[in-house]
Amino acid sequence: MTNNDNDTGAGAPPPPEPRRIAPRSPRTALEPERVPPPVRRRSDKARHPVVVVGNAIFTLLVLVTIVIGGVLWVGNSRLTTPGPLAEDKVVLVPRGLGLRDIADLLVSEGVIDQPLTFVGAVLVQKARDDLKSGEYMFQKQATLEDVIGTLKDGKVVQHSLTLAEGLTSEQIVAKLLETDFLAGNIREIPREGSLLPETYKVVRGTSRDQVIKRMQQAQRSVLQDVWERRVADLPLRTPDQLVVLASIIEKETGIPEERTRIAAVFVNRLKQRMRLQSDPTIIYGLVGGKGTLGRPIMKSEIEQPTPYNTYVIDGLPPGPIANPGRAALEAAANPARTRELYFVADGSGGHAFAENFSQHQRNVAKLRALEQSQRDGAQASPGATPAADDAEDTASTTPARRSDRGNGSTRAR
């Protein structure tokens, strides 16, 4: 069997069909043929579970970071935003309050406006255990940061407690008992002259006994300092005697410039063994720690014997008649260098001093004339009340720093 070259065998594949080329325009024929982009297959590594989990964690961390950043930004903005207080305000934060209780208290007092914001800020700052109770002054428009800082630092309000010079210990105790920002009771009245009158800074809730101890400590410190700087020829043997003399000086005058001259009169009298003749000692001998007589001294009381009446006893009384301040202690330790032995009220709030008895009598006569003029004017006024017949006629009616001051002593008898 013969085969022609153009014949195909029975099992041969059919010849391929010729590629049909679609007719193109001349312009299209000049453009390059577009080949479809290859299909990208995701690598096996990208599909690995570890990679998938890692991508998810990374995405979560990014989201958390964004959220935390936003919260911190908002929180910082809240911390530094001016608060709602329209003016400065004092708020008492009692002991034992929890964090939420403090937040509610601050809201009710108008210091802050959002309790949860306060609580959150305290927790973020880990300051929950650092907040302190007490009485606080919050400034006008205090920010949340200011409020938390104040409570953390314990910047409590300091109250001024002023105890005037010349008060007796009993009077000081009475004043402490009526001071409402102090706490507790006082077990006993301190020894006369053992307290230093001063202005003390105390916080609300300070115990009254603590104030007493503070005043006693201050008095010991000042007395030691003053005693060490006393003049050499002072006729006093002990610091206690200095306190006694200073207490008399304190009660005799409220004019600072007179203290050293009053001290000089008493020191000169002590050196010459003359009786001190101080009116305040009469009063203390009559009423003791109550301090005030409430009326002029009677003639009959001038010679009335008491352990403190320096018109009757020689030298200093057995103890102080008040609690002198530092200025009176300084005057007693460093009196003026004068020869004056007498003084009497001059009718203008001060005293007239004299070196001898005759000069003193003239000063007394001037005072009596002034007082008589005042009495005549008072009797001419409607509703005037005549003075008691037994009242001491040389008692001064001039105003002094306190109503329990002396009347001007060492007078002509």
C-alpha positions as CSV (number, residue, x, y, z in Angstrom):
1,M,0.0,0.0,0.0
2,T,1.5,3.2,-1.0
3,N,1.1,6.5,1.0
4,N,1.0,9.9,-0.6
5,D,2.7,12.7,1.1
6,N,-0.6,14.6,1.4
7,D,-2.5,11.7,2.9
8,T,-2.7,11.3,6.7
9,G,-2.7,8.1,8.6
10,A,-5.8,6.9,10.3
11,G,-4.5,7.7,13.8
12,A,-2.8,11.0,13.1
13,P,-4.2,14.2,14.7
14,P,-5.9,16.7,12.4
15,P,-3.8,19.6,11.2
16,P,-4.1,22.8,13.3
17,E,-6.5,25.4,12.0
18,P,-4.8,28.4,10.7
19,R,-4.9,31.5,13.2
20,R,-7.4,33.9,12.1
21,I,-6.2,37.4,12.3
22,A,-9.0,39.9,12.7
23,P,-8.7,42.7,10.3
24,R,-7.2,45.9,11.9
25,S,-7.0,49.4,10.9
26,P,-3.6,50.7,9.9
27,R,-3.5,52.7,13.1
28,T,-4.4,49.8,15.3
29,A,-1.9,47.6,13.6
30,L,0.9,50.0,14.6
31,E,0.0,49.8,18.4
32,P,1.7,47.1,20.5
33,E,-0.4,44.1,21.4
34,R,-1.8,44.3,25.0
35,V,-0.8,41.4,27.1
36,P,-3.1,40.7,30.2
37,P,-1.4,41.2,33.6
38,P,-0.1,38.0,35.2
39,V,-2.2,36.6,38.0
40,R,-0.5,37.1,41.4
41,R,-0.7,34.2,43.6
42,R,-0.6,34.7,47.4
43,S,2.5,33.2,48.8
44,D,2.2,30.3,51.2
45,K,4.0,32.4,53.9
46,A,1.3,35.2,53.8
47,R,-1.4,32.6,54.3
48,H,0.4,31.1,57.4
49,P,-1.7,31.2,60.6
50,V,1.1,32.8,62.6
51,V,1.3,35.7,60.1
52,V,-2.5,36.1,60.2
53,V,-2.6,36.2,64.0
54,G,0.4,38.6,64.1
55,N,-1.3,41.0,61.7
56,A,-4.4,40.9,63.8
57,I,-2.5,41.6,67.0
58,F,-0.6,44.5,65.3
59,T,-3.8,46.0,64.1
60,L,-5.4,45.7,67.5
61,L,-2.3,47.3,69.2
62,V,-2.6,50.2,66.7
63,L,-6.2,50.7,67.5
64,V,-5.6,50.5,71.3
65,T,-2.8,53.0,71.0
66,I,-5.0,55.4,69.2
67,V,-7.8,54.9,71.7
68,I,-5.4,55.4,74.7
69,G,-3.9,58.4,73.1
70,G,-7.3,59.9,72.6
71,V,-8.3,59.2,76.2
72,L,-5.1,60.7,77.5
73,W,-5.6,63.8,75.4
74,V,-9.2,64.2,76.5
75,G,-8.1,63.5,80.1
76,N,-5.3,66.0,80.1
77,S,-7.7,68.5,78.6
78,R,-10.1,67.9,81.5
79,L,-7.3,68.2,84.0
80,T,-6.2,71.6,82.8
81,T,-9.7,73.1,82.0
82,P,-10.7,75.8,84.5
83,G,-13.2,74.5,87.0
84,P,-16.7,75.8,87.9
85,L,-15.8,77.7,91.1
86,A,-16.9,81.4,90.7
87,E,-14.8,82.5,93.7
88,D,-12.3,81.1,96.3
89,K,-14.0,78.7,98.6
90,V,-13.1,76.8,101.8
91,V,-14.2,73.2,101.9
92,L,-13.9,70.8,104.8
93,V,-13.0,67.2,103.8
94,P,-13.8,65.0,106.9
95,R,-11.8,62.0,107.9
96,G,-12.8,58.6,106.7
97,L,-14.4,59.6,103.3
98,G,-13.8,57.3,100.4
99,L,-12.7,58.4,96.9
100,R,-16.3,58.5,95.6
101,D,-17.5,60.3,98.7
102,I,-14.8,63.0,98.2
103,A,-15.8,63.4,94.6
104,D,-19.5,63.8,95.5
105,L,-18.5,66.4,98.2
106,L,-16.5,68.4,95.8
107,V,-19.4,68.4,93.3
108,S,-21.9,69.5,95.9
109,E,-19.5,72.3,97.0
110,G,-19.1,73.4,93.3
111,V,-15.4,72.7,93.2
112,I,-15.7,70.2,90.3
113,D,-18.5,69.3,88.0
114,Q,-17.9,65.6,87.1
115,P,-17.3,63.1,89.9
116,L,-16.3,60.3,87.5
117,T,-13.7,62.4,85.9
118,F,-12.2,63.2,89.3
119,V,-12.3,59.5,90.3
120,G,-10.7,58.5,87.0
121,A,-7.9,61.1,87.3
122,V,-7.1,60.1,90.8
123,L,-6.9,56.4,89.8
124,V,-4.7,57.2,86.8
125,Q,-2.3,59.2,88.9
126,K,-2.3,56.4,91.6
127,A,-3.1,59.0,94.2
128,R,-6.0,57.4,95.9
129,D,-4.1,56.8,99.1
130,D,-2.5,60.2,99.0
131,L,-5.6,62.3,99.4
132,K,-5.7,63.8,102.8
133,S,-8.6,65.1,105.0
134,G,-8.7,68.6,106.3
135,E,-9.9,72.1,105.5
136,Y,-8.9,73.4,102.1
137,M,-9.0,76.6,100.3
138,F,-9.8,76.0,96.6
139,Q,-9.0,78.9,94.3
140,K,-11.4,80.4,91.8
141,Q,-11.7,78.3,88.7
142,A,-9.3,75.7,90.2
143,T,-8.6,73.0,87.6
144,L,-9.0,69.3,88.3
145,E,-5.2,69.1,88.5
146,D,-5.1,71.9,91.1
147,V,-7.8,70.2,93.2
148,I,-6.1,66.8,93.2
149,G,-2.7,68.5,93.9
150,T,-4.2,70.4,96.9
151,L,-5.6,67.3,98.4
152,K,-2.4,65.3,97.8
153,D,-0.1,68.0,99.3
154,G,-2.4,68.5,102.4
155,K,-2.4,72.3,101.9
156,V,-4.9,72.8,104.7
157,V,-6.2,76.2,105.8
158,Q,-4.2,77.9,108.5
159,H,-6.3,79.8,111.0
160,S,-5.0,82.7,113.0
161,L,-5.5,82.4,116.7
162,T,-4.7,85.7,118.5
163,L,-4.3,85.7,122.2
164,A,-3.7,89.2,123.6
165,E,-1.0,90.2,126.0
166,G,-2.1,90.7,129.6
167,L,-4.8,88.0,129.7
168,T,-4.9,85.7,132.6
169,S,-4.6,82.0,132.1
170,E,-8.2,81.6,133.0
171,Q,-9.2,84.1,130.4
172,I,-7.0,82.4,127.7
173,V,-8.6,79.1,128.5
174,A,-12.1,80.6,128.1
175,K,-11.1,82.0,124.7
176,L,-9.7,78.7,123.6
177,L,-12.9,76.9,124.7
178,E,-15.1,79.3,122.6
179,T,-12.9,79.0,119.5
180,D,-14.9,76.7,117.2
181,F,-12.1,75.4,115.0
182,L,-10.3,73.9,117.9
183,A,-11.1,70.4,119.3
184,G,-11.0,68.7,122.7
185,N,-11.2,70.0,126.2
186,I,-8.6,71.5,128.6
187,R,-7.8,69.4,131.6
188,E,-6.6,72.2,133.9
189,I,-5.9,75.9,133.9
190,P,-2.2,76.5,133.3
191,R,0.0,78.2,135.8
192,E,-0.4,82.0,135.6
193,G,2.3,83.6,133.5
194,S,3.3,80.3,131.8
195,L,1.7,81.1,128.4
196,L,3.1,83.4,125.7
197,P,0.4,85.6,124.2
198,E,0.9,85.6,120.5
199,T,-0.8,85.0,117.1
200,Y,-0.6,81.3,116.4
201,K,-1.3,79.6,113.1
202,V,-3.4,76.4,113.7
203,V,-5.4,74.1,111.5
204,R,-9.0,73.1,112.1
205,G,-9.3,70.2,114.5
206,T,-6.1,71.1,116.5
207,S,-6.6,70.1,120.2
208,R,-6.9,72.8,122.7
209,D,-4.4,71.0,125.0
210,Q,-1.9,71.1,122.0
211,V,-2.3,74.9,121.7
212,I,-1.7,75.2,125.5
213,K,1.5,73.2,125.2
214,R,2.6,75.2,122.2
215,M,2.1,78.5,124.2
216,Q,4.0,77.1,127.1
217,Q,6.9,76.0,125.0
218,A,7.0,79.4,123.3
219,Q,7.0,81.2,126.7
220,R,9.9,79.1,128.0
221,S,11.9,79.8,124.8
222,V,11.3,83.5,124.9
223,L,11.9,83.8,128.6
224,Q,15.3,82.0,128.4
225,D,16.3,84.3,125.5
226,V,15.2,87.5,127.3
227,W,16.7,86.5,130.7
228,E,20.1,85.8,129.1
229,R,20.1,89.4,127.7
230,R,19.0,91.2,130.9
231,V,20.9,94.2,132.2
232,A,23.5,93.4,134.8
233,D,22.1,95.4,137.7
234,L,18.5,94.1,137.5
235,P,17.2,93.6,141.1
236,L,15.7,90.2,140.1
237,R,17.1,86.8,141.1
238,T,15.2,84.4,138.8
239,P,13.4,84.3,135.5
240,D,10.2,83.7,137.4
241,Q,10.6,87.1,139.1
242,L,11.1,88.6,135.7
243,V,7.7,87.2,134.6
244,V,6.1,88.6,137.7
245,L,7.4,92.1,137.0
246,A,6.6,91.9,133.3
247,S,3.0,90.9,134.1
248,I,2.6,94.1,136.1
249,I,4.1,96.2,133.4
250,E,1.8,94.5,130.8
251,K,-1.3,95.4,132.9
252,E,-0.2,99.0,133.6
253,T,0.1,100.3,130.0
254,G,-1.0,99.5,126.5
255,I,1.4,102.0,124.9
256,P,4.5,100.3,123.6
257,E,6.7,103.4,124.1
258,E,5.9,103.5,127.8
259,R,6.8,100.0,128.7
260,T,10.5,100.6,129.4
261,R,9.7,103.7,131.5
262,I,7.1,101.9,133.5
263,A,9.7,99.1,134.0
264,A,12.2,101.7,135.2
265,V,9.8,103.1,137.8
266,F,9.3,99.6,139.3
267,V,12.9,98.7,139.1
268,N,13.9,102.0,140.8
269,R,11.4,101.3,143.5
270,L,12.7,97.8,144.1
271,K,16.2,99.1,144.4
272,Q,15.1,101.7,147.0
273,R,12.9,99.2,148.8
274,M,9.8,101.2,148.0
275,R,6.4,99.4,147.6
276,L,5.4,99.1,144.0
277,Q,1.8,100.4,144.6
278,S,0.4,99.0,141.3
279,D,-3.4,99.1,140.9
280,P,-3.6,95.9,138.8
281,T,-2.1,94.0,141.7
282,I,-5.1,95.2,143.8
283,I,-7.5,93.9,141.2
284,Y,-5.8,90.5,140.9
285,G,-5.8,90.1,144.6
286,L,-9.5,90.7,144.6
287,V,-10.7,88.7,141.6
288,G,-7.8,86.3,140.8
289,G,-7.7,84.8,137.4
290,K,-10.9,86.4,136.2
291,G,-8.8,89.5,135.5
292,T,-11.3,92.3,135.6
293,L,-13.0,94.1,138.5
294,G,-15.7,95.6,136.3
295,R,-15.7,99.0,138.2
296,P,-13.2,101.5,139.7
297,I,-11.2,100.5,142.7
298,M,-12.7,101.5,146.0
299,K,-10.8,103.5,148.6
300,S,-11.4,100.7,151.0
301,E,-9.8,98.2,148.7
302,I,-6.5,100.0,148.3
303,E,-5.4,99.0,151.8
304,Q,-7.3,95.6,151.8
305,P,-4.7,93.0,152.5
306,T,-4.2,90.3,149.9
307,P,-1.0,88.4,148.9
308,Y,-0.9,90.4,145.7
309,N,-1.7,93.9,146.8
310,T,1.5,95.9,146.4
311,Y,0.1,98.8,148.4
312,V,0.3,96.4,151.4
313,I,3.1,94.0,150.6
314,D,6.8,94.7,150.1
315,G,8.5,93.8,146.8
316,L,7.0,91.7,144.1
317,P,3.8,89.7,144.6
318,P,4.1,85.9,144.9
319,G,3.3,85.2,141.3
320,P,2.4,86.8,137.9
321,I,-0.9,88.7,137.6
322,A,-1.3,87.9,133.9
323,N,0.5,86.4,130.9
324,P,2.9,89.0,129.6
325,G,4.0,89.2,126.0
326,R,7.5,89.3,124.7
327,A,7.7,93.2,124.6
328,A,6.8,93.4,128.4
329,L,9.4,90.7,129.2
330,E,12.0,92.7,127.2
331,A,11.1,95.9,129.0
332,A,11.4,94.2,132.4
333,A,14.8,92.8,131.5
334,N,16.0,96.1,130.0
335,P,14.3,99.1,131.6
336,A,14.9,102.6,130.7
337,R,17.7,104.5,132.5
338,T,15.7,107.0,134.4
339,R,15.3,108.2,138.0
340,E,11.5,108.2,137.8
341,L,9.7,106.8,140.8
342,Y,6.1,107.7,140.1
343,F,3.6,107.7,137.3
344,V,-0.1,108.4,137.0
345,A,-2.6,108.4,134.1
346,D,-2.5,111.7,132.2
347,G,-6.1,111.6,130.9
348,S,-5.1,110.9,127.3
349,G,-4.4,107.2,127.4
350,G,-0.9,107.5,128.6
351,H,0.9,108.3,131.8
352,A,2.7,111.3,133.4
353,F,6.0,110.4,135.0
354,A,7.8,112.0,137.9
355,E,11.2,111.7,139.7
356,N,10.0,113.1,143.0
357,F,6.9,113.2,145.2
358,S,6.1,116.9,144.6
359,Q,6.2,116.6,140.8
360,H,4.0,113.5,141.1
361,Q,1.5,115.5,143.2
362,R,1.2,118.1,140.5
363,N,0.5,115.4,137.9
364,V,-2.1,113.9,140.2
365,A,-3.7,117.4,140.6
366,K,-3.9,117.7,136.8
367,L,-5.6,114.4,136.5
368,R,-8.1,115.2,139.3
369,A,-9.0,118.5,137.6
370,L,-9.5,116.7,134.3
371,E,-11.7,114.0,135.9
372,Q,-13.7,116.7,137.7
373,S,-14.3,118.4,134.4
374,Q,-15.5,115.1,132.9
375,R,-17.8,114.5,135.8
376,D,-19.3,118.0,135.5
377,G,-19.9,117.4,131.9
378,A,-21.4,114.0,132.5
379,Q,-23.8,115.4,135.2
380,A,-24.9,118.1,132.9
381,S,-25.9,115.5,130.3
382,P,-29.5,114.1,130.6
383,G,-29.6,110.7,132.3
384,A,-26.2,110.9,133.9
385,T,-25.5,108.7,136.9
386,P,-23.4,110.0,139.8
387,A,-20.3,108.0,140.7
388,A,-20.2,105.8,143.8
389,D,-19.2,107.6,146.9
390,D,-16.6,105.0,147.8
391,A,-14.9,105.1,144.3
392,E,-11.2,106.0,144.3
393,D,-11.1,109.6,143.3
394,T,-7.8,109.4,141.4
395,A,-8.8,106.4,139.3
396,S,-8.2,107.0,135.6
397,T,-11.2,106.9,133.3
398,T,-9.1,107.0,130.2
399,P,-9.4,104.3,127.5
400,A,-6.6,101.7,127.2
401,R,-5.9,98.8,124.9
402,R,-8.0,96.5,127.1
403,S,-10.6,97.4,129.7
404,D,-8.8,95.4,132.4
405,R,-5.7,97.7,132.4
406,G,-4.6,99.5,135.5
407,N,-5.7,102.9,136.6
408,G,-2.3,104.6,136.8
409,S,-0.6,103.7,140.0
410,T,2.3,104.7,142.3
411,R,0.1,107.8,143.1
412,A,0.2,110.3,145.9
413,R,-1.4,108.8,149.0
